[in-house]
Amino acid sequence: MSGNIPGGRIEAALQLSGGAQNRAVLESWQRCEERFGLAHDTLRRPEVISESQTRQLRDRNGRLYHHAHDLVRTLYRKIDASGYAVFLTDNSGVILDSVAAHSLLPSFRTNGLLPGAVWSEEREGTNGIGTCIVEGRAITIHKDEHFLAQHSVLTCTAAPVFDPDGKVCSVLDVSAVREDIKRPDCLRVRGMVADYADALERILFFDERAGDVILHLHPDARHVGSTRDAMISIAPDGTISGATSTARRILAAANNSTDISQMFEMDVENLVAKLANPDGQGASATPLNIAGGGVLFGSVTIPERMRRRYVGRSTPTARKAPSLPARPVADIPDKDAALRRIFEIGTRLHAKDINVLMSGETGSGKEYLARHIHVATLGKSKPFVAINCAALPEGLIENELFGHAGGAFTGAARDGFGGRIREANGGTLFLDEIGDMPLAAQGRLLRVLESRTVEPLGSTKSVPVDFRLICASNVDLNRAVAEGKFREDLLYRIKGARLAVPPLRERSDLADLIGRLLAVLSDDYVQCEDDVLALLTTHGWPGNVRELINVLQYAAVFAEDGVIERHHLPDDFHAMQADEEAPTPRQTMARAEADALRQLLEDQQWHISNTAKALGIGRNTLYRRMARLGIERR
C-alpha cells in the first residue's frame, strides 16, 4: 500500500484475530486505494437515495423484504448489549430496512446508517456491509479497520445472504457507535448474525424453489430436515436448479455436479421414489451413495403438483434410519383449498417442531385443525392437550398450566398437581385464545419454552418437558403487544409461523361441510332443500362453524321426512337474515377484486414473483394489496 497512509493505521488494521481477517482487510484497503481512488482522510456525506427510490428497491426485493421484516426485528431483540442496530441491505449494499433504539437514531443517521444509504466498498471504503458482499462470508470491521477515518467510530459485523444460484442477494449487518466495544466482543455477535443470515437464506430458498423437488442432505441422519442440513433444488429434468451455501460445499466435493444422476448414479425419478413415503411426502433420512465414494443421508420435500406421481412408489434398497419414525398418514375431509393448504403447511412445520400460531375468527376451526395436524404428525397415541386461556380465571391459570407442589397453597392437593403442560409431554400443547393469558403467566410460559423445563408452583425443582406447541388467537397480538397486554418476546417465540384460518363465509366447500355435519348431528339421514342450502351457503355466519352446528342441530330436530325446509330454521337465524344489509358497491368491488386476485394466485400456485409479474407490479406492492384485501399467503 502507498505511503500516504499515516503510520499506525495499517498496523492497527492488521492487529486482528486470524489470517483470513488480516487478508480481507488488507485486500480491501488495496481496492479502496488502487481501484476506487479513495483517501483515508476523505470527509464525505453519506450517499442516500430518495425515499421513492428506496421504495422501488424494496418492491424489486419484495420477497427478501417481506421475509426479513420479522427476522430483522427478532435479531435486534437477541442482541442484548445496548447500542447496537440491525440493518438489511440489497445485493449492492443499499440499506432497505433498519431497527435501532429511538434514542440512538441520530447517532446512526449522522454516521450514514439509515434506509437508502449506499454502503458499497466503492462508496464507503472498507466496511462491514460492502466488504461482506465482496468476501461472501461473515466479517467484522472494527473501528480503525475501516478505510475511511470518519468511520473509525463504528464496529460493524455483517453476514451475507445467498440466493439459490449462490450469489449474494442481501447482507444482515449489526453495527454500533460505541467506544467500549473490543474485537473479542464481536465473536458472539458474528455467530448470531451468521445464523440469522443462514435462516433467511433457507426461507428464501424454499420460497424461490417452491415448484422444484428439494433434497435435504446431511452426513448425520439426525440432522436431516433440521436447520443444519444442506438443501438442493432439482428441476423436473433432473438438473440442479439451486443450492444453499452448505449444499454448495457438498457439490464442490462431488466435482460440482450439475445433474442429480451424476451425483447419485440414479435419475431424479428413482431418487425421489427412494426417498418418498407412500403418501408422497418426504421419508425419514435414507442413506445415499455419492458418486466417487461416500454416504450422505437424505430426504425430500415434494411440490403438491408432483406428489401424485410418487404415491405408492418404493425402492427395495431404500433403508430408513431407525431413529427417525415416519410421519403417520392422515388427512382432513374438508375440500376447501385454503383450509387444506393450511393443514399441509401446519403439518410440515409441526413435524419439524416449529411453533405454529393460528389466527382466525372465533369458531372458525382452529382447534379442529390443530388436532388434525397433531394426528398427522405424531399420531393418535400421543397426548393432545388443549387449553382455552380465556376460559380459565386469572387466579387459576398458572396452577392449571404449571401445576403445584403438595401443600403449595390452601386447598392444594396433598400430592401436588403436575399441570397441563406436563400432561402434553411427548405430544402437542394447544393454547387457544393465548391473547387472553395474563402477563404473569406469559412470563412463566416463556421460561418454559426457553428452558424446556417446568417449575410447579411452590416448588424449586424443575421438571424437563418435551412437547410441540400450537397457539391460536382471534385478536391481533401485534396490537396487544403495542397496548402492553402481550409480551413481545413471547409473541416472537410462539410465532414460528402464522397461519390464518379462513372464516366460514369464505370457504368454498360450505355445501359439502353442511352435508358432513348433518350426517354426524342426526341419527337419520337428513338433507336440506335446495333453497335452504342456498340460504345457508350465502349467510354471513359471524359465529362460524359453531353457529352453523347450532343451526343445523336445531333444524334437524324438526325436519320432516329428513328434509330441512325454511320454517325448520331457528327464529334468530331468520332475524339475522332480515338484518343483513345488501353489500355496498365498494364492498362488492372489493370482493370481486379479492376473488380475482385469489384466483390468479391459485393459478400461479401462490408464487409471488410470477403473480406480481403477471399483474405488472412489484412484489412488495402485491403483498400490500393482499393485506388490504385480507388475502393470506399460502
PyMOL commands that set and color helices and strands:
alter all, ss='L'
color gray80, all
select helices_A, chain A and resi 9-14+19-35+51-60+62-78+102-110+121-124+128-135+143-145+149-151+183-208+221-223+245-253+260-264+268-275+304-310+337-351+366-378+394-402+420-423+434-436+439-451+477-482+488-494+504-506+510-521+530-538+544-558+566-568+571-579+585-603+608-615+619-628
alter helices_A, ss='H'
color red, helices_A
select strands_A, chain A and resi 84-89+95-99+139-142+154-162+168-177+213-218+230-234+240-243+286-289+295-301+356-359+384-388+428-432+453-454+463-464+468-473+497-500+527-528+563-564
alter strands_A, ss='S'
color yellow, strands_A
deselect
rebuild
show_as cartoon
